[in-house]
Amino acid sequence: MRDNFGRNIDYIRLSLTDLCQLRCGYCVPDENVSCLKAHEQLTYDEIKEIVAVFSTLGVKKVKLTGGEPLLYPKIMSLIQDLKKLTGIEEVTLTTNGIKLPETMADLVKAGLDSVNISLDTLNPVHYAEITRVGRLEDALKGVTAAVESQIKKVKVNTVLLPSLTEADLRSLVNLAKDTRANVSFIEKMPMGNQVATSALSEAEIKHLLTQHYGEVTPFLQPLGNGPARYYEVEGFKGKVGFISAMSRHFCETCNRMRVTSDGFLKTCLAFSHGVNLKQAISDGCLEAKILEALQEKPKRHLFGQEVENKELKSMIQIGG
Ligand code: SAM
């Protein structure tokens, strides 16, 4: 499935719910953001139908997101069903990790190919501040469950926040040193009316890695679904990656579209336009609507600029 700029779209991020146990300020700026009503959400069958049509159009990879996708009641059977679809090669999931201790073994059995755990600090006080309600120990049990499981790949995603200290950064990097988890640092995107904040940059982190751990070499094989650039560090079990959407935007290689839990197909995180797939299903024109949206996919994100159709939703409502 190629867009107007020749980009091959083979990856969708599918949000299963807009509910989450955590309230991270950059993801849920307004703690009282209202949740979707049950009838507004995609049904199980609608989700399957949407992914089936995407697969016939060339989508090979699906990331389950949210909200918190492990709060979706039928997560295991959904993974099994999506994996059965011809053309779907990988079903992966991004989670805050809290429910991994009790779900990890079943996720592997269901056929999940890899898991990303979002974790912005290893400092318990900072964790409680960032998430507003979370306990670091719960997330860490999730990381342990993932790295000790049979899942093929484990990744830890850290949003670079101004509060991240060098000591904290080193603890996170040590996860890649001591475990098989790859650790990626993600620049915060100024969703809606948020302002861009400055934090440790990719260059600063690479410098710190060299100072403290030794040689850092680019790892050129693909590791995930998208734009992260990875490095190998001598003596590390995992890799260290960067997703620098703001300082080095990578839109020319964008391979993705997003479906929110109410079935809205978004062609770019930064813009609000797209099509309502729930409506398209009831109108019997799902494939046509997906192809219509594809033609509208913008050339690049333009975060931080005043643009028409600026996305004002928060990440919890979209899925990241
Ligand atoms: N609850 C799941 C999790 O924690 O991974 C899935 C949903 S969460 C919205 C998906 C990802 O979006 C997380 O890694 C989160 O850190 C990231 N995210 C949320 N807001 C962001 C922002 N403003 N900039 C960059 N990443 C963001």
Residues whose N, C-alpha, C, O or C-beta is under 5 A from the ligand:
A	BS01	SAM	Y26 C27 T65 G66 G67 E68 T94 T95 N96 N116 S118 N157 V159 E187 K188 M189 M191 M315 I316 G319 G320
